[in-house]
Amino acid sequence: MNRSEKNPELELPVSARRNGHRKLIELLAIAAFVVVNLLAPIVFGELYPFTVSPMFSDQPSQYCTYQIFDSAGQELDPEQFGLHLVYDGNPPGLGMGIVPKPTLHAFGDVVDESTVRQHVQQVMKQSNVPGPLTIKRTHVAGGEPRLKTTVDEWTVAPSKVEAKTP
Amino acid sequence: MSKLDWLFDRATPRFGQMTVWLLLLFAVVLALSPIEFDAGPRSEHPATVFSWLPASLIQNQAIFTCVRAGLMISAALWALRIWIPFSCWTTVACFTLMWSLRMENLTNGAHIFNVTNMLLVIHAMWFHFYRHEIRSGIQEGTFWTDKNYPRWVFWLCVFYLGWFHSLAGFTKLACCGPAWGNGTSMQLWVNLFGWKASPLAQVMLFDSRLTAVLQTGALVIECLSIVAIFHWALRYLVGFGLIGFYIGVLGTFVTFGFHFNAILVAMFLLPCDRLFGLNFDQTESPPSAPLSTITTDD
């Protein structure tokens, strides 16, 4: 009795054994792909190319937008005054390499008038921005069955605060 | 292992090759897209698998241009099935690096290329493991008739698409619970980001109760997407649900760039496989390229 009679596997053609070996490697690669993609989002969270698909996973009940105008009526960049929106449906900063500029304007939060006034006055003082500025805030809130929109307009001077239209 | 033999059933490569060309077209679109570099300090949290690279490299415009060129060249080589599987893996590396460089240099970004990236990985795996059959088929002019497209390529694509969308649903549930789909949040997003003139946006803004039904429906479809891997009927069901969802998304959030994901969902989860005549047989290896003779030249 020779060796091949003892072990039938050795009687298999070379191509069949190589085929089985390659199948095993392919299976390991398939399993690796599945396991990595199942675990990586849970372990690492948002780490491209892995993702937890976080877009629109929050539940806002309101938001607002800010427009700022100088005394000549020229619209200014809200980012200059820290009133820009850092939100595109994704949680701000998640999975992004650059930290956004600080802002008072978080999506879903609507801060009160006095906080906005103080904030803008502080920026005006720090950046030597001549006043007065007009701030137009559009506040959109959920309602049944449609959204409700309120527009407020405030005038902010560098030294003193003066209400224009409540 | 015999229980998993179905993964190795094979079909002619028409569907797979079409998918590769589609993915490479997306890669070229990415390579040609302009990039803006946001100013600001780097985040303490890693954003991509390339976050370990020094900032001097990540923020270097010349590196970006090199990767862009590398992606274009390798994608062209892969499309022509030249220098495989090296062109395939080079394309995957350049694509991943290309989008990573964008994410590393921005404060905001959407998840529009994760699916393309992972499907490129899967198809690079296909070309890697079947390189001998593919090369042999090209040389002998039998590439299109050889059974060299394994079922696992298709199955992994369905798995990734299902898991990607299920994760979106699970993340929403984890953040807000089933009440996520209250209609109001969707109305707010449509009002802020959407194309308000579109008929669907008008419908959603009209009544939050109707929007809540649509929003909750989307959540259910997203969560159940992973079941597409279990049966072709479930795959088509999930496919039609997701395509309905994408029609809503693309018709409202026009500029968000989810077109790539929508096309790939249609390709794999709708009956496009039948349209392309994708038919898997239990084939061990094609007669034109027996493994005993083709594993020696590697």
Boltz contact constraints between the chains, C-beta under 6 A:
constraints:
  - contact:
      token1: [A, 14]
      token2: [B, 292]
      max_distance: 6.0
  - contact:
      token1: [A, 15]
      token2: [B, 290]
      max_distance: 6.0
  - contact:
      token1: [A, 15]
      token2: [B, 291]
      max_distance: 6.0
  - contact:
      token1: [A, 15]
      token2: [B, 292]
      max_distance: 6.0
  - contact:
      token1: [A, 18]
      token2: [B, 291]
      max_distance: 6.0
  - contact:
      token1: [A, 18]
      token2: [B, 295]
      max_distance: 6.0
  - contact:
      token1: [A, 19]
      token2: [B, 291]
      max_distance: 6.0
  - contact:
      token1: [A, 26]
      token2: [B, 129]
      max_distance: 6.0
  - contact:
      token1: [A, 29]
      token2: [B, 125]
      max_distance: 6.0
  - contact:
      token1: [A, 30]
      token2: [B, 152]
      max_distance: 6.0
  - contact:
      token1: [A, 33]
      token2: [B, 156]
      max_distance: 6.0
  - contact:
      token1: [A, 41]
      token2: [B, 167]
      max_distance: 6.0
  - contact:
      token1: [A, 47]
      token2: [B, 46]
      max_distance: 6.0
  - contact:
      token1: [A, 48]
      token2: [B, 48]
      max_distance: 6.0
  - contact:
      token1: [A, 48]
      token2: [B, 100]
      max_distance: 6.0
  - contact:
      token1: [A, 48]
      token2: [B, 103]
      max_distance: 6.0
  - contact:
      token1: [A, 49]
      token2: [B, 96]
      max_distance: 6.0
  - contact:
      token1: [A, 49]
      token2: [B, 114]
      max_distance: 6.0
  - contact:
      token1: [A, 49]
      token2: [B, 117]
      max_distance: 6.0
  - contact:
      token1: [A, 51]
      token2: [B, 111]
      max_distance: 6.0
  - contact:
      token1: [A, 51]
      token2: [B, 114]
      max_distance: 6.0
  - contact:
      token1: [A, 52]
      token2: [B, 167]
      max_distance: 6.0
  - contact:
      token1: [A, 52]
      token2: [B, 171]
      max_distance: 6.0
  - contact:
      token1: [A, 53]
      token2: [B, 167]
      max_distance: 6.0
  - contact:
      token1: [A, 53]
      token2: [B, 168]
      max_distance: 6.0
  - contact:
      token1: [A, 53]
      token2: [B, 171]
      max_distance: 6.0
  - contact:
      token1: [A, 54]
      token2: [B, 171]
      max_distance: 6.0
  - contact:
      token1: [A, 57]
      token2: [B, 171]
      max_distance: 6.0
  - contact:
      token1: [A, 57]
      token2: [B, 172]
      max_distance: 6.0
  - contact:
      token1: [A, 57]
      token2: [B, 175]
      max_distance: 6.0
  - contact:
      token1: [A, 59]
      token2: [B, 176]
      max_distance: 6.0
  - contact:
      token1: [A, 59]
      token2: [B, 180]
      max_distance: 6.0
  - contact:
      token1: [A, 59]
      token2: [B, 185]
      max_distance: 6.0
  - contact:
      token1: [A, 60]
      token2: [B, 185]
      max_distance: 6.0
  - contact:
      token1: [A, 60]
      token2: [B, 188]
      max_distance: 6.0
  - contact:
      token1: [A, 61]
      token2: [B, 184]
      max_distance: 6.0
  - contact:
      token1: [A, 63]
      token2: [B, 188]
      max_distance: 6.0
  - contact:
      token1: [A, 88]
      token2: [B, 108]
      max_distance: 6.0
  - contact:
      token1: [A, 95]
      token2: [B, 47]
      max_distance: 6.0
  - contact:
      token1: [A, 96]
      token2: [B, 47]
      max_distance: 6.0
  - contact:
      token1: [A, 96]
      token2: [B, 106]
      max_distance: 6.0
  - contact:
      token1: [A, 96]
      token2: [B, 107]
      max_distance: 6.0
  - contact:
      token1: [A, 97]
      token2: [B, 43]
      max_distance: 6.0
  - contact:
      token1: [A, 97]
      token2: [B, 47]
      max_distance: 6.0
  - contact:
      token1: [A, 97]
      token2: [B, 103]
      max_distance: 6.0
  - contact:
      token1: [A, 97]
      token2: [B, 104]
      max_distance: 6.0
  - contact:
      token1: [A, 97]
      token2: [B, 105]
      max_distance: 6.0
  - contact:
      token1: [A, 98]
      token2: [B, 38]
      max_distance: 6.0
  - contact:
      token1: [A, 98]
      token2: [B, 40]
      max_distance: 6.0
  - contact:
      token1: [A, 98]
      token2: [B, 107]
      max_distance: 6.0
  - contact:
      token1: [A, 99]
      token2: [B, 40]
      max_distance: 6.0
  - contact:
      token1: [A, 99]
      token2: [B, 41]
      max_distance: 6.0
  - contact:
      token1: [A, 99]
      token2: [B, 43]
      max_distance: 6.0
  - contact:
      token1: [A, 100]
      token2: [B, 107]
      max_distance: 6.0
  - contact:
      token1: [A, 140]
      token2: [B, 191]
      max_distance: 6.0
  - contact:
      token1: [A, 142]
      token2: [B, 184]
      max_distance: 6.0
  - contact:
      token1: [A, 145]
      token2: [B, 207]
      max_distance: 6.0
  - contact:
      token1: [A, 145]
      token2: [B, 208]
      max_distance: 6.0
  - contact:
      token1: [A, 145]
      token2: [B, 209]
      max_distance: 6.0
  - contact:
      token1: [A, 147]
      token2: [B, 187]
      max_distance: 6.0
  - contact:
      token1: [A, 147]
      token2: [B, 191]
      max_distance: 6.0
